[in-house]
Amino acid sequence: MPEPSANIGEHTKLYPVLGQRGLHFDGETVIDAGCSISGMVYYIYECYGGGGWGPDTTDQQINATFRVSDGFRSTSRCSVRFTHKSLEEIKAFAPGIDMIDAKQMETDGPEC
């Protein structure tokens, strides 16, 4: 995935892609206890069922719950509200993102 960026005034903000080494970030995802990390994650999701199977949106907002577990079987969860974005907005943020895995999708089809 290309490293996403956004122009903020005269400056460009670069965002790391978690788990991926890039031009500006080393791809590290391991952090010290009590610390945090932020970045982008991208995955391709396709599922049989058509457009009605997409997430529920209210006023262009998508509510989701993340659940994670660690190697010691401890779990955490948090609720997050996303803003719906068009593909054009995302392509401006991360040029080329729409071409990730496109060749494989053409030959293999989606994985579910």
C-alpha positions as CSV (number, residue, x, y, z in Angstrom):
1,M,0.0,0.0,0.0
2,P,1.4,3.4,-0.8
3,E,2.1,5.5,2.3
4,P,-1.0,7.8,2.7
5,S,-0.4,11.6,2.9
6,A,-2.5,14.7,3.3
7,N,-1.6,18.3,2.7
8,I,-2.0,20.5,5.8
9,G,-1.3,24.1,4.8
10,E,2.2,24.2,3.3
11,H,3.2,20.9,4.9
12,T,2.5,17.3,4.0
13,K,1.5,14.8,6.7
14,L,2.7,11.2,6.1
15,Y,0.9,8.3,7.7
16,P,2.6,4.9,8.5
17,V,1.1,1.7,7.2
18,L,1.2,-0.6,10.1
19,G,3.4,-3.7,9.5
20,Q,4.8,-2.4,6.2
21,R,8.2,-0.9,5.6
22,G,8.0,2.2,3.4
23,L,10.1,5.2,2.3
24,H,9.4,7.0,5.6
25,F,8.5,4.4,8.2
26,D,10.1,1.1,9.3
27,G,6.9,-0.9,9.5
28,E,7.2,-1.6,13.2
29,T,4.1,-2.7,15.1
30,V,5.7,-3.8,18.4
31,I,5.4,-1.1,21.2
32,D,6.4,-0.9,24.8
33,A,3.9,-1.4,27.5
34,G,1.8,1.7,28.1
35,C,2.6,3.2,24.7
36,S,0.5,3.5,21.6
37,I,0.9,3.4,17.9
38,S,-1.2,4.9,15.1
39,G,-1.2,4.3,11.4
40,M,-3.2,2.9,8.5
41,V,-4.3,-0.7,7.7
42,Y,-5.9,-1.6,4.4
43,Y,-7.7,-4.8,3.5
44,I,-9.9,-5.8,0.6
45,Y,-13.3,-7.1,1.5
46,E,-15.8,-8.5,-0.9
47,C,-18.7,-10.7,0.0
48,Y,-21.6,-12.3,-1.9
49,G,-24.8,-10.5,-1.3
50,G,-24.6,-7.1,-3.1
51,G,-24.7,-3.6,-1.8
52,G,-27.2,-4.3,0.9
53,W,-24.5,-6.2,2.9
54,G,-22.4,-3.1,3.5
55,P,-22.2,-1.5,6.9
56,D,-25.1,0.6,8.2
57,T,-24.5,4.3,7.8
58,T,-26.3,7.2,9.5
59,D,-25.5,10.7,8.3
60,Q,-22.4,9.4,6.5
61,Q,-21.2,7.8,9.8
62,I,-20.4,4.1,10.3
63,N,-20.3,2.7,13.9
64,A,-18.0,-0.2,14.5
65,T,-16.5,-2.2,17.4
66,F,-12.9,-3.5,17.4
67,R,-12.2,-6.5,19.5
68,V,-8.5,-7.6,19.9
69,S,-6.9,-10.3,21.9
70,D,-3.2,-10.7,22.8
71,G,-1.0,-13.8,23.1
72,F,-2.0,-14.2,26.8
73,R,-5.7,-14.4,25.8
74,S,-6.5,-11.0,27.3
75,T,-9.1,-9.1,25.3
76,S,-10.0,-5.5,24.7
77,R,-12.6,-3.7,22.7
78,C,-13.5,-0.2,21.7
79,S,-16.2,1.5,19.7
80,V,-15.2,3.7,16.8
81,R,-17.2,6.0,14.5
82,F,-15.9,6.2,10.9
83,T,-16.9,8.8,8.3
84,H,-17.9,7.4,5.0
85,K,-15.4,8.4,2.2
86,S,-15.7,8.0,-1.6
87,L,-13.1,6.1,-3.5
88,E,-12.0,9.4,-5.1
89,E,-11.3,10.9,-1.7
90,I,-9.3,7.8,-0.6
91,K,-7.3,7.8,-3.9
92,A,-6.4,11.4,-3.3
93,F,-5.1,10.4,0.2
94,A,-3.3,7.2,-1.0
95,P,-2.8,7.3,-4.8
96,G,-2.7,3.8,-6.3
97,I,-4.7,2.2,-3.4
98,D,-7.4,1.1,-5.9
99,M,-4.8,-1.0,-7.8
100,I,-3.7,-3.1,-4.8
101,D,-4.2,-6.8,-5.6
102,A,-6.2,-5.8,-8.7
103,K,-4.3,-8.3,-10.9
104,Q,-4.8,-11.2,-8.4
105,M,-8.5,-10.3,-8.1
106,E,-8.9,-10.5,-11.9
107,T,-7.4,-14.0,-12.0
108,D,-8.3,-15.6,-8.7
109,G,-11.4,-13.8,-7.6
110,P,-12.1,-12.6,-4.1
111,E,-11.2,-14.6,-1.0
112,C,-13.8,-14.9,1.7
